[in-house]
Amino acid sequence: MDFWRINAMDKKNKNPNVPNLRFREFNEQLVYTSFGHVMKLYRGSSPRPIINYVTTDKSGLNWIKIGDMPSTGNRVFFCKERINKEGSKKSRAVYKGDIILSNSMSFGKPYILEIDGFIHDGWFVIRDYQNYIDKTYLCQLLSSDVVQNQYKSTAAGGVVKNISSDLVNSVKFHLPSIMEQRKIARFLELIDQKIEVQIKIIDDLLTVKNGISNKLFKLQQIELSNHYLFEYLIEGDKTAVDTSCYKKITVKLNNQGLAFSELNREMADTRPFYVRHKGELIIGKQNYFNGSIAIVTEQFDNCICSNAIMSFKIKGIYSDFLYYQISNNNYLNSQSYKANGTGQKELSEKEFLNFKIWCPQLEVQQKIVNCFKSLDLKIENEKAILNSYFQEKSYLLNNMFI
């Protein structure tokens, strides 16, 4: 912590105008102000009906939407849709280098544009701040709990919350000098860069894992196999139990495993619930093709799930080998046509048990499982590092801004 002067005084003596963490060379008082005094907000606008102005022509102008925002970082490099010149006359122009702020849906998130374009009324563009606030510092400040908590306490709306320009302008905070802002901003940017690199490492590992999975579990090889799931699976117990005596579990999507269910609806309890045990394969009937599949671990042993989730005991094949094979994306896609129903399609136990699988010798299965397990361990370790970066960033935001 040599970088910091830590204000570790007791609460009675602590100066409320000084953050908990601060670079040593800065000791002047911070200015207590609000956004309305240091910047101007301009709301976007949309030509209506928008469908009349969207174009695929190369002469079209960037039409920036929330779906164009990056999953990591805060810089916007491209957008999917364009509007024609007539539509642009009824919208708000924004330019490379501008900061835009979402005011609905995922409200209060700032982004820096790397493109010119136009924004609808779900965005603000922030301008005339440069004499008071460093751009990068402003983005970090807007993401901090100091600001976000003020939004959340007064954001308007029911299911979809939104923030007004009056609300943003009323947000209060303590502002350091430009020099201090720049040092804080550059330091936090270093952590953001570490986060982006770490996410790339994880994405690359997942790509490697997916590539290996597709190589090992070739659809042609599975189709030529004479093995079916009914040879290796036995339906789980279907004795309905008192739901008040057990913890409920559900299967997450995208091969993300199990989770305890937070639902507490009486309607849900009118369905039969069955006890599930460690080692069983459980699958969501409606979402198997979206990766709703898992092996019950010790953490979820002796919990219950509804009859919307099928369960099987596994025999004659390594459970992990089976899981890796039938959760492979190519395998899922190749079987998806077998779901039944006109609306929300559902996979039946009978149909599922007739899926073909590849079943090599146990020694081969074990080698394949070991390969995937080592990759999974590496991915989990990298995710833990990523989580530590997020925690570090959150700690700094909470202690460097007041």
N, C-alpha and C positions, 0 to 999 in steps of 0.2 A: 504493500500500500504506500510505497514511497512517493507515488504520484500525487497523493491526496493530503490535504489538511483535513483531518476528520474532526468534526465538531461533536465531540463525545461528552459535552457537558450535560449535567442532569437537566431534566425538563424544566425545572423552575428557572434555571439560569440561561437556558439556551435561547439565543436570539432567533425569533421566528422568521426574520428576514434573511437568514443565511441557510443554505442547503446543508444537508448532512455531509455530503461529499463535495470537495472543491479542490481545484488545483492550487498548489501552495502559493503561487505568485500573485493570486488575486485575493484581495481582502476588502474591497470597497463594498458599500451597501448596494443591494439590488433595488431596482425601481419597481414599485408595485403599480401595475397598470392593467389594462384590458385590451383585447384585440381591437376593439373599436377605435382605440387611440393610436394604434401603430400600423394598421393596414386597412385596406378597403376590399369588400366582397362584392362580386358581381355574379348574379345568378344566370345560369344558362337558359336557353329557351329552345322550343321545338316547333318546327312547322307541322301543322296538322291538316289532314291525317298524314302521319309520317310516311306511310307506305307510298304516298304519291310522290315523295321526294327522294326516296332511296334509289340508288342507281348502281349498276355494275360497270358503267362506262369508265374508262381510264381517266377521263377528265373530272371524275367525281372527287369530292373533297372529304377528308377524314371525318367520320361521324363517331365520336368517342363515347363509348358506353362502359358500364361497370364490368361487363364480361371481358373487356379488353385489358383489365388491370392485371399486372403480373402476380403470380402466386407467391413469389418472393421478391423482396426489394420494393422500391417505390418509384421506379422510372418506367415510363410508358413509351415503348419503341414502335408500336404498330397498332392498328385497329382493323377490324374485319369489315365494317360497313362504310359506305360512302353516300353522301347526299349530293344532289345536283346544285348548281349555282343558284337556282331560284330558291331552293330550300335554305341555302346558307344565308340568304337575306333575312330570314325569319329566325335565325339562331344566333348564338354568341360565338364569336371567333376567339380562339386561343392559340398561343404560339409556343414554339420550342422554348423551354426554360420556365414557362408558367407553372405555378402550383395550382392544382385543382383539388377541391375538397368535396367528397360525396356528402349529400345532405339527406339521403334516404337510404333504405335498405341497410347496407353496411356503412352507416353514416359516420362521418367524422374522420374518415381515412384520407390522408393527403398523398398526392402523387405528383411527381415532377415530369412534365412532358418533354419528350425528345422528338416530338413531331408537332406540326401545325394541324389545326383542325377546328371542329365546332362541337359545342356541348349543349345538351338538353337541360331541362330545369331540375334534374336530379344532381346537378353539380353547381358548385361555386368556383369561380376563379379568383385567386388572391393576388392583389396588386398593391403598389405604392407602399411596400413594407421595407424597401431596401435601405432606407435611412435609419431604420431602427433595429432590424433583425436580419441576421445572416440566413440565407435561404435554407441551407441544410439544417441549421439549428431550429428554424421554424418548423420544418417537417418533423424533427424529433420531438419538439415541444408539443405539437399537435397530436402526436401519438402517445404522449405520456398520460399517466393516470390523473395528473393535476388538471388536465383539460378534459380527458374522456369522462371522468367522474362527474364533472359539471354538466356535460352533455346528457349523460344518462339520467341524472336526477330531474331534469326538466324537459327532456325530449318529448315531443308531442306525438300522438298517434296511438293506435291499438296494437294490432299484430305487427304492422310495419311502422316503425318509429321514424321520425324525421326531425331535422333541426332547421331552425329558421336563421336568417342572417342576424336578427336581433339577439338570438341566443348565442351565436358564435361571437358576436361583438361584445356581449356582456361577460364573457369568460375572463376571469382575473388570474393573474400570475405575476411572479417576480422576474424581472428582466435584468440580466447582467450586461456588462459592456460588450460591444461588438467583438473586441479582442478575446474576451472570455468565451463568448458564444462560439467563436470560430474554433477555439481549442477543444471545447466540449463536443462540437459537431464533428470535427475530424476524428476525435477519439471514438465516438459512437459509430462513425462510419467504418472504422476498422473492425468493430465487432460485427456490423452488418455484413461486411465482406467475408468474415469468417463464417457467418451463418450461410451465406450464399454458396460458398465453396463446399461447406459440409452437406448442404442439400444436394449439390451436384454429385458429391461422392456417393451419397445414398441412392440417388437416381441411377447412377452408373452401375452400382452393385445390383439393383433391381433389374436393370436391363440385362446384365450378365446372367442373373438367375433365370430370367424369363427365356433368354436364348438357349441356355442349357436345358431347361425344361422342354422347350419345343424340339430340341435335337433328340432328347431321350425318349420323349413320349410322342413319337411320330404318329399321326392319325392313320396313315396307311398301315403301319405296323399293328396298331390297335384293331383296325378293321379286319385284318387278316387273322387276328387271334381267334381262338375258339373258346375263350374264357368270358364268362359273364359275371356280373356282380352278385347274382343270386347264389353263386357257388361259394361266396366268401362272406356273405352278410346274413345275419339272422335278425328279424325285426325285434326291436326292444319291447320292454314290458309296456302293456297298455292298460294297466290297472289304475283307474282314476283315483286321485288322492285329494285330501282336504288341503286346499291351497294356503290356508292360514298357517299351516305347520311347516312350510318349506319356503326357501328362497327361490324366486323365479329367475330364469335366465332366458336370453335370446341370442340369436346368431347374427353377428354384424355382417355387413356387406363387404365385398372386395377382399375376401380371405383375411379379414381382420380378427377372426376368432369369436370368442364368446364374451358376453357382458351380462351383468346382473340387470334385470329389467326394473325400471323405475315406475312402470305403469301400475296404477292402483285403481283401475276402473272395475266397477261391479260387473259390467257387461262382459269384460274379458274373462271374469271368473266363472261365467256360465258355461264356458267351454271346458271339456275335460283336460286335465293336466296330468302328466306322467312324470315319474321319477327317472332321472338320467344318471348314469354311472360313469366313473372314470374309464376311459378307453373306448367309449362308444362313439360312433360316427353320427353326428346330427346335422340335418340339412333342412333349410327353410323351403317349404314346398313352392312358395311363390317367387322366391328369390335365389334359388340355387344357381341359376344362370347369371346372376349378379354377384356370385362369390359368397353366397350365404351357406357356408360349409365349415365344419370344425370338428376336431376331436376333443371330447370332454377331458379336461385336465383335472388334477387333484383339487384345484381351487373351486371347481364347479361340481365336484362329485356330490351326489345325493341332492341335487337341486331339481327343480321341475320346469318343464316347458309345455306349452299347449300342443294340441293335436295339429296345429298349423306347422309343426316342426316334426319331421320323421327322425327316428332313431334306430340304429342298428348295432348289434354286437358284431365284432370282426373275428374271423377265423381263417387260418390257412394262408394268410398273407400279412406282411408287416403293415401295421396301421398307418405309419407315417408314409410308407411307399404308396399305399392306396390314396392317402390324402393328397400327396404331391401330384399324383397322376390325374385324379378326377377334379382337382382344382385348377389344373392348367387351362389357361384362357382359350387355347385352340380346341381343347377337349370340350369345354363348356359351350363354345360357339357351335361346335359340330353336333351337339345334342339338343340344342335349344328348340328345334322344331318339334320335339316330342312333348312339349308342354301342352296341356289341354285347357280349353276354355275360350270364350269369345272376348271377355273383358280382361280382368286380371288373370293371366294364365297361371296354371298350377301344375306341378309335377306330381304324379301319383307314385306310391311305393311300387306298384306293379310295373309301371313304365321304367322307373329308375333301376329296379333290379334286373331289367333286361338290357341294360347298357353293357356293351363290350368293354373289356379292359385287357391290358397287356400284363401278363403275370410270369416273369422270368423266375429262375431259381432264387432261393432265399439269399444265397451269397451275393448275387447280382443286386437284388433288392437292397441289401444292407449297404453295399458300396454306394448306390445311388442316394440312399437316405443320408449316409455320412457326408456326401458331397453337399447336399442341400442344407443339412444341419450346420455345416461349417460356414456356408454362405449366410444362413439365417443369423448365426451368432455374430458374424462380422457386421451384418446390417444392424442388429440390435445394439451392438457396441457403438457404431457410428451414430445411431439415433440417440443414444445416451449422451454422446458428446454434443450433438446438436441441441438436445434439451438443456444441457448445462450452459450453452451459449445463450439460449433464450432466457434462462433464469438470470444469467449475468446481466443481460441487456435490461430485463425487467427491474432488477435491483438498482442498476445505475439510473434508469429513468425515474424510479421512485425516490431516489436520494439526491439527484443532481438538479431536479426541478422542484420549485415550490410555488 
